[in-house]
Each structure stands twice: as structure tokens, then as C-alpha cells.
Amino acid sequence: MNALSDPAELFALLAAAGGMVLHWEPNGDRATVVAGAAQIIDQTVGDAVDDAALEGPGLPAAERGRLLEAVREVGRGGPPKVVEHRRIAADGRETWFRTSLTRSQGGVVGLMLEDSNRAENERQWRELESWLVTLGETLPFDFWICDPQGRLVLQNPASRRHVGNALGRRFDELEVPAVSKEHWARCFPPVMGGQTVRDELEWTVDGERRAFSRTMAPVRQAGEVLGVLGVDLDVTDLKRTEARLRRSLQELSEAQEALSRQIRIAAVAEMSAVIAHEVRNPLGSIANAAALLRRSATRGGDDAVLCRIIDEEVKRLDGLVRNLLELVGPTRVRLVPRRLSPMVDEVLAEVLRGDPAAAERIQVVRAFEDVPDEVPMDPGLLSLALANLFRNAVQAMPGGGQLRVSLERDPGRAQVKLSVEDDGVGISPAMQERLFDPFVTSRPRGSGLGLTIVKRIIEEHKGTVRVQSQEGCGTRCEVLLPLSDQSR
């Protein structure tokens, strides 16, 4: 029996590995225990171990034969080999070993190391893989696991339907959208470093733009990252539902605000109605008294001036009372189909005739598109609303300016849009928030009821009114009214 060429090296290896070193003769029939056998096969250093002796320590016959065959192949000049085998103790406990075989001077050296943990880990991994496969079969979203090289080692049916059978292929080799590959290439390294990544991506599926929530997380074992788990969840329907819910909440908020405004207006209207009726009769008496005084007043005298002041103030108060009654009175809308453009021209001309000084200092720019503009309207009420809009625009430009009036079809909708824009002083942001509330005005002699009446009338016509303004730069009012069936 030949001695080992470097026993010290083998002993050092044994001390580090905690296993047993055997030396087989060239024919592989007998082995000599070099070190460590006492804790594995109850042998001492220097004992000779033949084929039968190896079976005694609990090495099953089939695995013993496989081990010895590997020893002979290496002894005949074959490459080094690693053989995994079991040892079954007297109490039935199973232990796994890994024996590494290599040629040495005069024979074959084998290092037998206990590998129970690795075998147990592989068993657990197989159980986990089976569990994941079973779970993946039932998941409606794409689910996959990649090894450290980026190759897919697990893939559920949903993923196979979308990208085909990709097991063993790298993710960057798959036929997936570019945005998916770019995200993978960017996030794979940090996930292998232990991070978890969650992002939302979008790509086209069957001609439709879809949204996906991607999660990439490290697969760990004993603190070591063994791979990457990825999940692609289609959240398109969820996001659409969320958008609808947001719109519903917004509409609910707007409806609550509108209801609150209506409650405030109703309270003010009830009080205003009482005041208006109480004031109207005294105003008539004051107007009659002023007319009698005017007959006896000296032409050009102070008494004539006072009578004129009384007349002007009575007219202003009468206008306020009339606005209050229009605001609080029941609205009986009688809709008939009429063209809007002639009414706009007529009402604008009437407002300018009522204020000749304004007519001289204001330039009117009219831009009416040649489109069908017949709308269901109550001519009297709509004329009142338009007059308030034009009057507001004129009064916003005491120093003169340009009044732009346009009429056009609202794109994509069966509506006509009337725009009234001035170069006036504009409206402050704080005022804009309460613009349609009663008695809100920025003019010293304004009643604050004009836009409140406009909004009420336009809404009675199933339309909407919008105001855009920038302080110091003017105001733009837009009225949208539904077209009649003949103009749609």
C-alpha cells in the first residue's frame, strides 16, 4: 500500500472541512483511513477499509457501488469526481455526504464531508418550488423567479400566456415591450443587492394601452440573495375604477357646494323678498313727491338739482328691488327654439343705448362663427341674463377698452358657446371664489345680484356659465347652452 505524497496537506484540509480522508489503492478495492473516520464510520487512523467494511457503517449497497465505481474511474485516469450519497445510522437517522475524489500519487484520495444541510436545503427548495408552482397556477397575474444570472427558473401559466415558455432564458431575451426590458435591466442589480422595487409601467396589449404594477423582490435564504421574484399585475381596470370614483367624489363635492349655496341664497332671498316688498311702496311715494316738487322747482336752481338726485337714487333703488324680486320669485321657464345670435346683437345694442357715454369709449369686436345657433330659450329670461353680462363688462371698463363678443360651436358637444371678454380691472382671486353668491360685488354702487341672476337663468336653460379673470387684466365670461334638435 503506497503512502500519501503529502499527508500534512490532507490533515489540514480535514481540520478545515470537518470530514474524513480515505486513500484508495490504484485498483480501488481497498482504502486506508487517513483521518477523521472515528466520527463517521467508527474506524481509526491507519485501518484498512474494504468494500464490505464500507457497507457496515450504513452506506446502502447501491450507493456504495456507485461510490466505488467512481473511485475506479478516477484511478484509471479519469477526471476528479464528486459523489453525493447517504449514510443511515443504526437509529434510522439519515445523513447526506459529499465525497470528492481526485488522483494522488499511488492511488485515489477521497474527502468525505457531511452535507446534510445542503441536502435538506435542496429538499426544502423543491417543496417550496412545488408550492410556488401550485400557487402560481391559480394566480391571475404574471409571476416569475429568476436566478442570479437573470434566467427564469419558475414561471406561472399567466406569464407563459403573455411571453411564452421562458424557462432557462434570460429576461432581456424575452419578447416583451421595451419599457419592460429597460425597467428590468435598471432594477435587477439593486434587487439582487437586497432592495425591493415597486413601479407602475404602461405598454400596449392587443392594441390597448394597459397599466401594470410591477414588484421585484429578492429571494433570500439565510441572508443570501438566491434570485429575484417578479410580479406584473394589470391594474388598468383598477385605475379606471379609481378615476371614476374620483370623478364621483368630485361631482358629489360640487353638488354639496351647490346645495350649500342654494341654501344660503334661499335664506337671503326670503329676507330680501320681505325687504323688497316693504321698500317698493315707499319708493313709489318718494318718486311721486319728487315729481310734484319738480313742477314748482326753479329751472337750474338747487331745488331742481335735488329733485334730479332724488330721481336717480329712486331709480337705483327700484332697480335693486326689481333684481331682488327676480332673484327670489318663482321662475316659469317657457322654452322655444330661437337663434341666439340675433338676441345677442339686440341685447348688446340695448345696453349700449342705455349708457351713451360707455358706447363712445368702448370698442365692440364681434366674432360670430357661421354655425347653427338655435337653442331652446325663454327669450325674456335669457335677455335679462345677457343684459347683466354685458352691463358688467361695460361697467368694468370706466376708462374705455375693447369688448369682445364671440359665438361658436363648442367642439365635441351639442352646445353653442357665447364668450364675453373685457379689458377691465379684473376680479381678485378671493372674490372669484364667491362670484355667484348674492350681494358679492367689487363696485361701490353695485348690487352684487347680477351674476347670481345670470347663473340661475342659465341653469334653468340646462346650460353652464364660467368666469375666468385675472386682476388688472380683464374678465372672460362663457355661457354654454344646449342646441336644439334642429341644430345638432
KABELDA-V628261 format. One record per residue. N is the residue number from 1. RES is the residue in one small letter. PHI is phi as a letter, one per 20 degrees, with the letter a starting at -180 (999 if undefined). D_CENTER is the distance of its C-alpha to the mean C-alpha in Angstrom with 2 decimals. Layout:
N_RES_PHI_D_CENTER, N_RES_PHI_D_CENTER
This chain:
1_m_999_78.16, 2_n_f_76.77, 3_a_e_75.22, 4_l_f_71.73, 5_s_f_71.62, 6_d_b_69.44, 7_p_f_69.27, 8_a_g_68.00, 9_e_f_64.84, 10_l_f_64.26, 11_f_f_64.93, 12_a_f_62.38, 13_l_f_59.85, 14_l_f_60.70, 15_a_f_60.34, 16_a_f_56.84, 17_a_e_55.79, 18_g_m_57.57, 19_g_c_58.92, 20_m_c_62.28, 21_v_d_64.07, 22_l_d_66.44, 23_h_c_68.72, 24_w_e_69.82, 25_e_f_72.95, 26_p_g_72.61, 27_n_e_73.22, 28_g_m_70.57, 29_d_e_72.88, 30_r_c_73.20, 31_a_c_71.01, 32_t_d_71.92, 33_v_f_69.81, 34_v_e_69.17, 35_a_a_67.00, 36_g_m_64.73, 37_a_f_66.05, 38_a_g_67.15, 39_q_e_63.65, 40_i_d_62.81, 41_i_c_65.97, 42_d_l_68.56, 43_q_d_70.53, 44_t_d_71.96, 45_v_f_71.97, 46_g_n_74.61, 47_d_f_74.67, 48_a_e_74.79, 49_v_c_72.26, 50_d_e_73.06, 51_d_g_71.09, 52_a_f_72.28, 53_a_f_71.46, 54_l_f_67.83, 55_e_f_67.57, 56_g_g_68.92, 57_p_f_65.98, 58_g_o_63.73, 59_l_e_62.61, 60_p_g_62.39, 61_a_g_64.81, 62_a_f_62.24, 63_e_f_60.25, 64_r_f_63.53, 65_g_f_64.64, 66_r_f_61.36, 67_l_f_61.73, 68_l_f_65.35, 69_e_f_64.68, 70_a_f_62.09, 71_v_f_64.75, 72_r_f_67.29, 73_e_f_64.91, 74_v_f_64.20, 75_g_f_67.94, 76_r_e_68.79, 77_g_o_66.75, 78_g_f_63.32, 79_p_f_60.10, 80_p_g_58.86, 81_k_c_57.14, 82_v_c_54.95, 83_v_d_55.71, 84_e_e_53.67, 85_h_b_55.81, 86_r_d_56.27, 87_r_c_58.92, 88_i_d_59.69, 89_a_f_61.48, 90_a_f_64.28, 91_d_e_61.96, 92_g_n_59.64, 93_r_f_56.91, 94_e_e_55.30, 95_t_c_54.73, 96_w_e_53.20, 97_f_c_54.77, 98_r_c_54.09, 99_t_d_57.33, 100_s_e_57.27, 101_l_d_60.39, 102_t_b_61.89, 103_r_f_65.34, 104_s_c_67.59, 105_q_f_71.15, 106_g_n_73.28, 107_g_r_70.61, 108_v_c_67.01, 109_v_d_65.09, 110_g_c_62.48, 111_l_d_60.07, 112_m_d_58.91, 113_l_d_55.83, 114_e_f_54.29, 115_d_c_50.78, 116_s_f_49.92, 117_n_f_46.60, 118_r_f_45.42, 119_a_f_46.58, 120_e_f_44.90, 121_n_f_41.65, 122_e_f_41.86, 123_r_f_42.64, 124_q_f_39.63, 125_w_f_37.45, 126_r_f_38.83, 127_e_f_38.14, 128_l_f_34.58, 129_e_f_34.13, 130_s_f_35.61, 131_w_f_33.33, 132_l_f_30.22, 133_v_f_31.46, 134_t_f_32.12, 135_l_f_28.70, 136_g_f_27.06, 137_e_f_29.02, 138_t_d_27.19, 139_l_f_23.58, 140_p_e_21.50, 141_f_d_19.33, 142_d_f_20.67, 143_f_b_22.55, 144_w_b_24.96, 145_i_c_27.03, 146_c_d_28.55, 147_d_e_31.66, 148_p_f_32.07, 149_q_e_32.93, 150_g_n_29.66, 151_r_e_31.47, 152_l_f_30.01, 153_v_d_32.22, 154_l_b_30.25, 155_q_b_28.11, 156_n_e_27.20, 157_p_g_27.90, 158_a_f_24.30, 159_s_f_24.18, 160_r_f_27.65, 161_r_f_26.71, 162_h_e_24.09, 163_v_c_26.02, 164_g_n_29.50, 165_n_f_31.68, 166_a_d_30.70, 167_l_f_32.75, 168_g_n_34.66, 169_r_d_32.66, 170_r_f_30.58, 171_f_f_26.85, 172_d_f_27.36, 173_e_e_29.97, 174_l_f_27.77, 175_e_e_26.87, 176_v_c_23.10, 177_p_g_20.84, 178_a_g_21.46, 179_v_f_17.94, 180_s_f_18.43, 181_k_f_21.89, 182_e_f_20.96, 183_h_f_18.39, 184_w_f_21.12, 185_a_f_23.82, 186_r_f_21.98, 187_c_e_21.00, 188_f_g_24.07, 189_p_f_26.50, 190_p_f_24.64, 191_v_f_23.96, 192_m_f_27.68, 193_g_e_28.27, 194_g_o_26.78, 195_q_e_23.14, 196_t_d_20.13, 197_v_d_17.10, 198_r_c_13.54, 199_d_b_11.14, 200_e_d_8.68, 201_l_c_10.89, 202_e_c_11.58, 203_w_b_15.14, 204_t_e_17.41, 205_v_c_19.07, 206_d_l_22.10, 207_g_n_21.23, 208_e_d_17.72, 209_r_f_14.50, 210_r_c_12.64, 211_a_d_9.63, 212_f_c_11.03, 213_s_d_10.65, 214_r_d_13.87, 215_t_c_16.04, 216_m_c_19.37, 217_a_c_21.93, 218_p_f_25.65, 219_v_e_28.31, 220_r_d_30.95, 221_q_b_34.53, 222_a_l_36.68, 223_g_n_34.38, 224_e_e_34.55, 225_v_e_31.52, 226_l_e_32.68, 227_g_r_29.66, 228_v_c_25.92, 229_l_e_23.98, 230_g_c_20.92, 231_v_c_18.51, 232_d_d_16.24, 233_l_d_14.34, 234_d_f_13.17, 235_v_d_9.96, 236_t_g_10.09, 237_d_f_11.87, 238_l_f_9.85, 239_k_f_6.64, 240_r_f_9.47, 241_t_f_11.06, 242_e_f_8.37, 243_a_f_8.44, 244_r_f_12.17, 245_l_f_12.44, 246_r_f_11.00, 247_r_f_13.47, 248_s_f_16.11, 249_l_f_15.83, 250_q_f_16.10, 251_e_f_19.02, 252_l_f_20.55, 253_s_f_20.45, 254_e_f_22.05, 255_a_f_24.55, 256_q_f_25.47, 257_e_f_25.99, 258_a_f_28.06, 259_l_f_30.06, 260_s_f_30.72, 261_r_f_31.86, 262_q_f_34.09, 263_i_f_35.61, 264_r_f_36.42, 265_i_f_37.85, 266_a_f_39.87, 267_a_f_41.38, 268_v_f_42.25, 269_a_f_43.54, 270_e_f_45.85, 271_m_f_47.35, 272_s_f_47.54, 273_a_f_49.36, 274_v_f_52.06, 275_i_f_52.48, 276_a_f_52.55, 277_h_f_55.28, 278_e_f_57.27, 279_v_e_57.06, 280_r_f_57.86, 281_n_f_61.46, 282_p_g_62.43, 283_l_f_60.93, 284_g_f_63.23, 285_s_f_66.18, 286_i_f_65.34, 287_a_f_65.03, 288_n_f_68.42, 289_a_f_70.06, 290_a_f_68.79, 291_a_f_70.24, 292_l_f_73.63, 293_l_f_73.61, 294_r_f_72.81, 295_r_f_76.05, 296_s_e_78.18, 297_a_f_76.19, 298_t_f_77.85, 299_r_g_76.28, 300_g_n_74.40, 301_g_e_75.11, 302_d_f_72.83, 303_d_f_72.94, 304_a_f_71.56, 305_v_f_68.70, 306_l_f_67.94, 307_c_f_68.02, 308_r_f_65.53, 309_i_f_63.16, 310_i_f_63.53, 311_d_g_62.75, 312_e_f_59.57, 313_e_f_58.26, 314_v_f_59.16, 315_k_f_57.22, 316_r_f_54.14, 317_l_f_54.33, 318_d_f_54.98, 319_g_f_51.85, 320_l_f_49.85, 321_v_f_51.44, 322_r_f_50.75, 323_n_f_47.04, 324_l_f_46.88, 325_l_f_48.55, 326_e_f_46.27, 327_l_f_43.24, 328_v_e_44.54, 329_g_f_46.57, 330_p_f_45.48, 331_t_e_43.88, 332_r_d_45.53, 333_v_e_43.58, 334_r_d_45.60, 335_l_e_43.53, 336_v_c_45.40, 337_p_f_44.14, 338_r_b_45.10, 339_r_f_44.17, 340_l_e_42.20, 341_s_f_43.55, 342_p_f_47.17, 343_m_f_46.14, 344_v_g_44.07, 345_d_f_47.12, 346_e_f_49.47, 347_v_f_47.58, 348_l_f_46.96, 349_a_f_50.65, 350_e_f_51.67, 351_v_f_49.58, 352_l_f_51.12, 353_r_f_54.61, 354_g_f_54.17, 355_d_c_53.54, 356_p_g_55.88, 357_a_f_55.23, 358_a_f_51.50, 359_a_f_52.30, 360_e_f_54.29, 361_r_e_51.74, 362_i_d_48.60, 363_q_e_47.87, 364_v_e_46.10, 365_v_d_44.00, 366_r_d_43.41, 367_a_c_40.93, 368_f_d_40.88, 369_e_f_39.53, 370_d_e_41.78, 371_v_c_39.51, 372_p_f_40.20, 373_d_c_39.76, 374_e_f_41.36, 375_v_c_39.53, 376_p_f_40.58, 377_m_b_41.90, 378_d_e_44.29, 379_p_g_46.27, 380_g_f_47.57, 381_l_f_44.31, 382_l_f_42.28, 383_s_f_45.08, 384_l_f_44.84, 385_a_f_41.08, 386_l_f_41.59, 387_a_f_44.58, 388_n_f_42.55, 389_l_f_39.93, 390_f_f_42.67, 391_r_f_44.66, 392_n_f_41.74, 393_a_f_41.23, 394_v_f_44.99, 395_q_f_45.33, 396_a_f_42.47, 397_m_c_44.69, 398_p_f_48.04, 399_g_e_48.94, 400_g_n_48.13, 401_g_q_45.38, 402_q_d_43.70, 403_l_d_42.39, 404_r_d_40.17, 405_v_c_39.82, 406_s_c_37.88, 407_l_c_37.34, 408_e_b_35.05, 409_r_f_33.21, 410_d_f_29.52, 411_p_g_27.80, 412_g_m_26.36, 413_r_c_27.68, 414_a_e_31.13, 415_q_c_31.57, 416_v_d_33.75, 417_k_d_32.70, 418_l_d_35.31, 419_s_d_34.61, 420_v_c_36.98, 421_e_c_36.61, 422_d_c_39.04, 423_d_d_39.87, 424_g_e_40.47, 425_v_f_39.65, 426_g_m_36.07, 427_i_c_34.42, 428_s_f_33.15, 429_p_g_29.51, 430_a_f_30.93, 431_m_f_32.97, 432_q_f_30.13, 433_e_f_28.33, 434_r_c_31.50, 435_l_f_32.70, 436_f_e_33.32, 437_d_f_34.92, 438_p_f_38.72, 439_f_m_41.03, 440_v_d_38.40, 441_t_b_40.04, 442_s_d_40.58, 443_r_e_44.07, 444_p_g_47.12, 445_r_d_48.70, 446_g_e_45.59, 447_s_e_45.14, 448_g_m_41.34, 449_l_d_41.45, 450_g_g_40.97, 451_l_f_37.19, 452_t_f_37.14, 453_i_f_39.58, 454_v_g_37.72, 455_k_f_34.47, 456_r_f_36.43, 457_i_f_38.34, 458_i_f_35.44, 459_e_f_33.48, 460_e_f_36.72, 461_h_e_36.52, 462_k_m_33.01, 463_g_d_31.72, 464_t_c_29.56, 465_v_c_30.50, 466_r_c_28.39, 467_v_c_29.74, 468_q_c_28.68, 469_s_b_30.91, 470_q_c_31.46, 471_e_g_34.32, 472_g_n_37.29, 473_c_c_35.88, 474_g_o_36.24, 475_t_c_34.34, 476_r_c_32.91, 477_c_d_32.94, 478_e_c_31.51, 479_v_d_32.73, 480_l_d_31.24, 481_l_c_33.55, 482_p_f_33.40, 483_l_f_35.98, 484_s_f_38.78, 485_d_g_39.02, 486_q_f_41.57, 487_s_d_39.31, 488_r_f_36.14
